[in-house]
Amino acid sequence: LEFRRVLFRSEIQRDPTLRRYDTIIVDEAHERSLNIDFLLGYLRRLLPTRPDLHPVVTSATIDTERFAEHFGGAPVVEVSGRTYPVEVRYRPYGDLTVDGERDDRDQVQAICDAVDELADEGQGDVLVFLSGEREIHDTADAIRRLERPHTEVLPLYARLSAPEQHRIFRPHSGRRIILSTNVAETSLTVPGVRYVVDAGTARISRYSTRLKVQRLPIEPVSRASADQRAGRCGRVAPGVCIRLYDEDDYESRPAFTEPEIQRTNLASVVLQMAALGLGDVADFPFLDPPDPRAVRDGVALLGELGAVTTDDGMLELTPLGRRLARLPVDPRLGRMLLEADRLGCVREVLVITAALSIQDPRERPADQAQAADEAHRRFREPGSDFLTYVRLWDHLRERQQALSSSQFRKLCRTEFLHYLRVREWQDLYSQLKQVAGQLGVRIGAEAGHPDRVHQALLAGLLSQIGMRDTSGTAYRGARSSSFRLVRGSVLAKKPPKWVMAAELVETDRLWARTAAAIQPEWAERVGEHLVKRSYGDPRWDELRGSAVVPERVVLFGLPLVAGRPIALDRIDPDMA
């Protein structure tokens, strides 16, 4: 759905007034993704010139008054689904009790106590909301130790294999306790739930303007999210929701979760607005205006990619930026594709960028982790997590041509691959190939050399490189950041001196996901417009028979070159 919204932005470039349409539906508006907020703002600006256009905004939980006001007092149509009353009980832990004694229970024990309390309420399954996989597994182990008869404990989170996720939909006897992240809040409905236990937290993606990376801190959920969770037990009969925090805590929380536009890098939005000639981001009619610091960081990222220049404060697209704006992917990924065209490795980079745009198709069930690791190990490419995707892709295409549809589906299951994500990967590859072809970016006759593939990827990841500390496995990254490789990386056991990463995410610390070894001279060449050069005292070189100076080349605070001798007559006099 989000990719279709990105394609619709491309449609806006071809037809700014959207004359081909008389009705446009923006569904799932409560998600408040970048694309949703951009489309809402664009439609708001377009309506005065297109009074015949009818936008329809649909959602389960939104601030209807604000949305209606955004569109000049648009009518609100409420359609109530069949719901039952939900009793909300507050059971905080870790605070002083009425008797003034300390409640020493942790979250796991509080959930076990809530499950015990609900066991006396009658038939029906229990849905427990937690913030992440680690919390889910810790809680599952504790509940299983209770040894309650006729009770099944099931985890539910996005990275679970398809068979494990589908278990929650199968008929069953007894009681199920489903331990879920917020994937069960709005994305899917778990059948048979009569009771909910809400820990009140979730991992919320936020952009750090200091580190220039996405963080995933655990935060209290908004009142709207808490209400949405409680409503999950009122679908089939009256329900009970136990919140593991007090009512004052609930009342003090924000009404709605902050939209993505206020907590992420805005490079893609700035790029599209510049391509469409929509003016300053600050003047655009967003439902919620973004943080000016995030806007500046978005502009800085586009400058890093070579997509924009600023002249007297005015933002101008470069020729590369105009091509980049036509690609319906993140600007970093688009920059990789354009560089791949120059280096002759389009097919490999298309495979990789499509893979980076979706959830990893490789599955690792908790009860079959070793078997899954062995199945996936065949595709590991030494020195590069990126090329692992290419090897996996080639294997899947070969087997798909040799097998029937049902046999291929079975193959994915036995090799711990999510069939639907594999199909999504293939569909996205085809879509990107088609759009890139319209820009003259086409697959060559020969396979791209691995070094060229990595140089093309590096064009989009210049600020996500790192140099290994002398102390061991930690890496010094851009702007004095420090990160480590995730344990599943092919580089983890023998970390190279220099790496680039597709993603830097902060959880308990800063982790690099999907990485590859690089050479610092690649970064110097691709980042020529960003590096800073300095020179030391000149000296006479007997072998050269000329004066030389030591050159130091720095990119985002990282020394790419230190002490390289350069002939004095090749140095800009001002620099020397």
C-alpha positions in Angstrom: 0.0 0.0 0.0 2.8 2.4 0.8 4.6 1.7 -2.4 1.4 2.4 -4.3 1.2 5.8 -2.5 4.8 6.5 -3.7 3.8 5.6 -7.2 0.9 8.0 -6.9 3.5 10.8 -6.1 5.1 9.9 -9.4 1.6 10.3 -11.0 1.5 13.8 -9.5 4.7 14.7 -11.4 3.1 13.7 -14.7 -0.3 15.2 -13.9 0.0 17.9 -11.2 -3.8 18.7 -11.2 -4.8 15.0 -11.3 -7.3 15.5 -14.1 -7.6 11.8 -14.7 -9.3 11.4 -11.3 -12.6 12.6 -9.8 -12.3 10.7 -6.5 -9.2 9.9 -4.5 -9.4 7.6 -1.4 -6.6 7.9 1.3 -7.1 4.7 3.4 -5.6 3.9 6.8 -5.0 7.6 7.5 -4.4 6.9 11.1 -1.0 5.5 10.2 0.1 9.0 9.4 3.0 7.9 7.3 5.1 10.3 5.3 3.2 9.5 2.1 -0.2 9.9 3.8 0.7 13.3 5.2 2.2 14.5 1.9 -0.9 13.4 0.0 -3.2 15.1 2.5 -1.2 18.3 2.2 -1.1 18.1 -1.6 -4.8 17.5 -1.9 -5.5 20.4 0.5 -3.5 22.8 -1.8 -5.1 21.3 -5.0 -8.8 21.5 -4.0 -9.2 25.3 -4.7 -8.3 24.7 -8.3 -10.1 21.3 -8.5 -13.5 21.8 -6.8 -14.8 18.8 -8.7 -12.2 16.5 -7.0 -13.6 14.4 -4.1 -11.0 13.2 -1.6 -12.2 10.5 0.8 -10.2 9.9 4.0 -10.9 6.7 5.8 -9.5 5.5 9.2 -10.5 3.6 12.3 -8.9 6.0 14.8 -8.2 9.6 13.9 -8.9 13.0 15.2 -11.9 13.6 12.9 -12.3 17.3 13.9 -8.7 18.1 12.9 -9.0 16.2 9.6 -12.3 17.8 8.7 -10.9 21.3 9.6 -7.8 20.6 7.4 -10.1 20.2 4.4 -12.1 23.4 5.2 -14.9 21.8 7.3 -15.4 18.5 5.3 -18.3 16.4 6.4 -17.6 13.5 8.8 -19.4 10.1 8.2 -19.1 7.7 11.1 -19.7 4.0 10.6 -19.8 2.1 13.8 -18.8 -1.5 13.7 -20.3 -4.1 16.0 -18.6 -3.8 19.4 -19.2 -4.9 22.9 -18.5 -3.1 26.2 -14.9 -3.5 27.6 -14.2 -3.2 31.3 -10.8 -1.5 31.9 -8.8 -2.4 35.0 -5.7 -0.7 36.1 -3.0 -2.9 37.7 0.2 -0.9 37.9 3.4 -2.5 39.3 6.7 -1.2 40.7 5.0 1.5 42.8 4.1 2.0 46.5 1.0 0.1 47.5 -1.9 1.4 49.6 0.0 0.1 52.7 3.0 2.2 51.8 5.1 -0.9 50.8 7.1 -1.2 47.6 5.7 -3.4 44.8 8.8 -5.3 43.7 7.2 -7.1 40.7 8.7 -6.6 37.3 6.7 -6.5 34.1 6.9 -10.3 33.5 5.5 -11.0 36.9 2.8 -8.4 36.5 1.7 -10.0 33.3 1.6 -13.5 34.9 -0.5 -12.1 37.7 -2.9 -10.5 35.2 -3.2 -13.8 33.3 -4.0 -15.5 36.6 -6.7 -12.9 37.3 -8.3 -13.3 33.9 -8.3 -17.1 34.2 -11.3 -16.8 36.6 -13.3 -14.6 34.1 -14.5 -17.4 31.8 -13.7 -18.7 28.3 -11.8 -16.8 25.7 -8.3 -16.0 24.6 -5.9 -13.4 26.1 -4.0 -10.9 23.9 -0.9 -9.4 25.6 0.7 -6.3 24.1 4.5 -6.0 24.6 7.1 -3.7 23.1 9.4 -6.2 21.3 10.6 -9.8 20.6 12.9 -10.1 23.6 10.0 -9.1 26.0 7.7 -11.6 24.2 10.1 -14.5 24.6 10.9 -13.7 28.3 7.2 -13.5 29.1 6.4 -16.7 27.1 8.9 -18.6 29.2 7.5 -17.3 32.4 3.9 -18.1 31.5 4.8 -21.6 30.3 6.4 -22.2 33.7 3.0 -21.6 35.3 1.9 -24.9 33.7 -1.7 -24.0 33.4 -3.7 -26.9 31.9 -5.2 -26.5 28.4 -3.4 -23.2 27.8 -1.2 -22.5 24.7 1.2 -19.6 24.5 1.8 -18.1 21.1 4.2 -15.2 20.1 3.2 -12.8 17.4 5.5 -10.2 15.8 6.4 -9.1 12.3 9.5 -11.3 11.9 7.8 -14.5 12.7 7.6 -17.1 9.9 4.3 -17.4 8.1 3.3 -20.8 9.6 3.9 -19.4 13.1 1.8 -16.3 12.4 -1.0 -18.4 10.9 -1.3 -20.5 14.0 -3.3 -17.8 15.7 -6.0 -18.2 13.1 -6.4 -22.0 13.5 -9.3 -23.5 15.4 -8.3 -24.7 18.9 -9.6 -25.9 22.2 -8.7 -24.6 25.6 -7.3 -21.1 26.0 -4.6 -19.2 24.0 -2.4 -16.5 25.3 -1.0 -14.4 22.4 2.0 -12.3 23.2 2.2 -9.6 20.5 3.9 -6.3 19.5 1.7 -3.5 18.2 1.3 -5.5 15.0 -2.0 -6.8 16.5 -3.1 -3.2 17.4 -4.3 -2.2 13.9 -2.5 -4.4 11.2 -4.5 -7.6 11.9 -7.3 -8.9 14.1 -6.6 -11.9 16.3 -9.8 -14.0 16.5 -11.4 -15.2 19.7 -9.9 -12.6 22.0 -12.0 -11.8 25.1 -9.2 -10.3 27.3 -6.3 -7.9 26.8 -3.3 -7.2 28.9 -1.6 -4.0 27.9 1.9 -3.3 29.1 1.4 0.2 27.7 4.7 0.5 25.7 5.9 0.1 22.1 9.0 0.7 20.0 8.5 4.0 18.2 10.8 4.9 15.3 12.4 8.3 15.8 15.0 10.2 13.9 17.9 11.5 15.9 19.0 14.9 14.6 22.2 14.5 16.5 23.4 11.1 15.2 21.4 11.3 11.9 20.1 7.8 12.4 16.7 6.2 13.2 16.2 5.2 16.8 13.8 2.6 18.1 13.3 3.6 21.8 10.6 2.0 23.9 8.0 4.6 24.8 4.5 4.8 26.4 1.8 4.5 23.7 -0.7 7.2 23.2 -4.3 7.2 24.5 -5.6 6.4 21.0 -3.3 3.4 20.8 -4.3 2.2 24.3 -7.9 2.5 23.4 -7.3 0.6 20.1 -5.6 -2.2 22.1 -8.5 -2.3 24.6 -11.0 -2.5 21.8 -9.4 -5.7 20.6 -11.3 -7.7 23.3 -14.7 -6.2 22.5 -15.1 -7.7 19.0 -17.0 -11.0 19.8 -18.4 -10.5 23.3 -17.9 -8.2 26.3 -14.3 -8.1 27.3 -11.8 -7.1 30.0 -8.6 -5.1 29.5 -6.0 -5.0 32.2 -3.6 -2.0 31.9 -0.3 -2.4 33.7 -0.1 1.3 34.5 -2.4 3.6 36.5 -5.3 5.8 35.3 -3.4 9.0 35.9 -0.6 7.7 33.7 -3.2 7.0 31.0 -4.8 10.4 31.3 -1.4 12.2 31.1 -0.4 10.5 27.8 -0.8 12.3 24.4 -4.1 11.8 22.6 -2.5 10.4 19.4 0.9 9.0 18.4 3.0 11.6 16.7 2.9 11.3 12.9 5.9 10.0 11.1 6.6 13.4 9.5 7.5 14.7 13.0 9.9 11.8 13.8 11.8 10.8 10.7 14.2 12.2 8.1 12.4 14.2 5.5 14.7 13.8 2.5 12.1 12.1 0.3 9.5 14.7 1.1 11.9 17.7 0.4 12.9 16.0 -2.9 9.4 15.5 -4.1 8.3 19.0 -3.1 11.3 20.5 -5.0 10.6 18.4 -8.0 6.9 19.5 -8.0 7.8 23.2 -7.4 5.8 23.3 -4.2 8.0 25.8 -2.5 9.3 25.8 1.1 8.4 22.9 3.3 7.4 25.4 6.0 4.7 26.9 3.8 3.2 23.6 2.7 -0.2 22.8 4.3 0.8 19.7 6.3 -1.7 18.5 8.8 1.1 18.7 11.4 4.1 20.7 10.4 7.5 18.9 10.7 10.4 19.8 12.9 12.6 22.4 11.1 15.7 20.5 12.2 14.5 17.4 10.4 13.8 19.5 7.3 17.4 20.8 7.5 18.7 17.3 7.9 16.6 16.2 4.9 18.2 18.9 2.8 21.6 17.9 4.1 21.1 14.3 3.1 20.0 15.4 -0.4 23.2 17.5 -0.6 25.2 14.4 0.4 23.5 12.4 -2.4 24.3 15.2 -4.9 20.6 15.8 -5.6 20.3 19.5 -4.6 22.3 22.7 -4.3 21.5 25.7 -2.2 22.1 29.2 -3.6 21.3 32.2 -1.4 19.1 29.9 0.6 17.2 28.7 -2.4 17.0 25.0 -3.0 17.7 23.8 -6.5 17.6 20.3 -7.9 20.6 19.1 -9.8 20.2 17.1 -13.0 20.8 14.0 -10.9 18.2 15.2 -8.4 15.6 15.5 -11.1 16.2 11.9 -12.1 16.2 10.8 -8.5 12.8 12.4 -7.9 11.3 10.2 -10.5 12.3 7.0 -8.8 9.6 5.7 -6.4 12.0 4.6 -3.7 13.9 6.2 -0.8 16.5 8.8 -2.2 19.4 6.7 -0.8 18.2 3.7 -2.8 17.5 5.7 -5.9 21.0 7.2 -5.7 22.4 3.6 -5.7 20.4 2.8 -8.8 21.7 5.8 -10.8 25.3 5.1 -9.8 24.8 1.4 -10.8 23.8 2.6 -14.2 27.2 4.4 -14.5 29.1 1.5 -13.2 27.4 -1.3 -15.1 25.8 -3.3 -12.3 22.1 -2.4 -12.5 20.7 -5.9 -12.1 22.5 -6.6 -8.8 21.7 -3.2 -7.4 18.0 -3.5 -8.5 17.9 -6.8 -6.6 19.4 -5.3 -3.5 17.4 -2.1 -3.4 14.2 -4.1 -3.8 15.2 -6.3 -0.9 16.1 -3.3 1.3 12.6 -1.8 0.6 10.7 -4.8 2.1 10.8 -7.0 5.2 13.5 -9.6 5.0 12.1 -12.7 3.3 14.3 -15.0 5.4 12.6 -16.5 8.4 14.1 -17.8 11.6 11.5 -19.6 13.8 12.5 -19.7 17.4 12.0 -23.5 17.7 14.0 -24.1 14.4 16.6 -21.4 14.6 19.6 -23.7 13.9 17.9 -25.4 10.9 17.0 -22.0 9.5 20.5 -20.7 10.0 21.9 -23.7 8.1 19.4 -23.3 5.3 20.3 -19.6 4.9 24.1 -20.1 5.3 24.3 -21.5 1.7 23.7 -18.0 0.4 26.1 -16.1 2.6 28.7 -14.1 0.6 32.0 -13.5 2.4 32.5 -9.8 3.0 29.0 -8.7 2.0 25.5 -9.0 3.4 24.3 -7.2 0.3 25.6 -9.8 -2.1 23.9 -12.5 0.0 20.6 -11.1 -1.3 21.9 -11.5 -4.9 22.8 -15.1 -4.3 19.5 -15.8 -2.7 17.7 -14.1 -5.6 19.6 -16.1 -8.2 18.7 -19.3 -6.4 15.0 -18.5 -6.2 14.8 -17.5 -9.9 16.4 -20.7 -10.9 14.2 -22.9 -8.8 11.0 -21.0 -9.7 11.7 -21.7 -13.4 12.2 -25.4 -12.7 9.2 -25.9 -10.3 5.5 -25.6 -10.4 3.8 -22.8 -8.4 2.9 -25.2 -5.6 6.3 -26.8 -5.6 8.0 -23.4 -5.4 5.8 -22.4 -2.5 6.7 -25.7 -0.7 10.4 -25.0 -1.4 10.1 -21.6 0.3 8.6 -23.2 3.3 11.3 -25.9 3.6 14.1 -23.4 3.1 12.6 -21.0 5.7 11.7 -18.3 3.3 8.4 -16.3 3.5 6.6 -17.0 0.2 4.6 -13.8 0.2 7.6 -11.6 0.9 9.5 -13.4 -1.9 6.7 -12.5 -4.2 6.7 -8.9 -2.9 10.4 -8.8 -3.6 9.9 -10.0 -7.1 7.0 -7.7 -7.8 8.9 -4.7 -6.5 12.0 -5.6 -8.6 9.8 -5.6 -11.7 8.2 -2.3 -10.8 11.6 -0.6 -10.2 13.0 -2.1 -13.3 10.1 -0.6 -15.3 10.4 2.9 -13.7 14.2 2.9 -14.0 13.9 1.9 -17.7 11.9 5.0 -18.3 14.9 7.0 -17.1 17.3 5.1 -19.4 18.6 2.9 -16.6 18.7 -0.6 -18.0 20.3 -3.9 -17.2 23.5 -4.7 -19.0 24.5 -7.9 -20.7 27.2 -8.9 -18.2 27.1 -9.4 -14.5 28.4 -6.5 -12.4 31.7 -7.0 -10.5 31.3 -7.1 -6.7 33.5 -4.1 -6.2 31.4 -2.0 -8.6 28.2 -3.2 -6.9 29.6 -2.0 -3.5 30.7 1.3 -5.0 27.2 1.9 -6.4 25.7 1.1 -3.0 28.2 3.4 -1.3 26.9 6.4 -3.3 23.8 6.2 -1.2 25.4 5.3 2.1 28.3 7.8 2.5 27.3 8.9 6.0 26.8 5.3 7.0 30.4 4.1 6.8 32.7 3.3 9.7 36.3 2.6 10.6 37.1 -0.1 13.1 38.5 1.0 16.4 41.9 -0.3 17.3 40.2 -1.7 20.5 38.4 -4.5 18.5 34.9 -4.8 17.1 33.4 -1.3 17.5 33.3 1.1 14.6 33.8 4.8 14.6 31.2 6.3 12.4 30.3 9.6 10.9 30.1 12.6 13.3 31.9 10.8 16.1 29.2 8.1 16.4 30.1 4.5 17.4 28.3 1.3 16.3 28.7 -2.4 16.1 27.7 -5.0 13.5 24.7 -7.1 14.3 25.5 -10.7 15.2 23.9 -12.1 12.1 26.2 -10.2 9.7 28.7 -12.2 7.6 31.3 -9.7 8.8 30.6 -10.2 12.5 33.3 -12.8 13.2 36.0 -11.1 11.2 35.2 -7.4 11.1 37.1 -5.6 8.3 38.7 -2.2 8.9 36.2 -0.3 6.9 32.4 -1.0 6.4 29.3 0.5 5.1 25.8 -0.3 6.4 22.4 -0.1 4.8 20.9 0.9 8.2 22.1 2.3 11.5 19.5 1.7 14.2 19.7 2.6 17.9 18.1 0.2 20.3 20.1 -0.6 23.4 23.1 0.7 21.4 23.8 1.7 17.8 23.8 -1.3 15.5 24.7 -1.6 11.8 22.4 -3.9 9.8 23.2 -5.3 6.3 26.9 -4.4 5.9 29.8 -4.9 3.5 33.5 -4.3 3.6 34.7 -1.2 1.6 37.9 0.6 0.6 38.3 4.1 1.9 39.4 5.4 -1.5 35.9 4.5 -2.8 34.4 6.9 -0.4 36.9 9.5 -1.3 36.0 9.2 -5.0 32.2 9.0 -4.6 32.1 11.7 -1.9 34.5 14.1 -3.7 31.9 16.9 -3.1 31.9 16.2 0.6 35.5 15.5 1.6 37.7 18.0 3.3 41.4 18.1 2.4 44.3 19.5 4.5 48.0 19.6 3.9 51.1 19.5 6.2 54.5 21.0 5.8 56.2 20.4 2.4 59.4 18.3 2.1 61.7 17.3 -0.7 61.2 13.8 -2.1 64.4 12.5 -3.6 62.7 9.8 -5.6 60.2 12.2 -7.2 62.8 14.9 -7.5 60.2 17.4 -6.4 58.6 18.9 -3.3 55.7 17.0 -1.8 53.2 17.7 1.0 51.3 15.1 3.2 47.6 15.2 2.4 44.8 14.3 4.8 41.3 13.6 3.5 38.4 13.5 5.9 34.7 12.6 5.4 32.2 13.3 8.1 35.1 13.3 10.6 36.6 10.0 9.4 40.2 10.1 8.1 40.0 8.4 4.7 43.6 9.3 3.9 46.3 10.3 6.3 49.7 11.5 5.1 49.5 10.6 1.4 52.4 12.5 -0.4 51.1 14.9 -3.1 53.4 16.8 -5.4 53.4 20.5 -4.4 52.6 21.7 -7.9 49.4 19.7 -7.9 48.0 21.6 -4.8 45.7 24.6 -5.1 47.9 27.5 -3.9 45.1 28.7 -1.6 44.9 25.3 0.1 48.7 25.0 0.3 
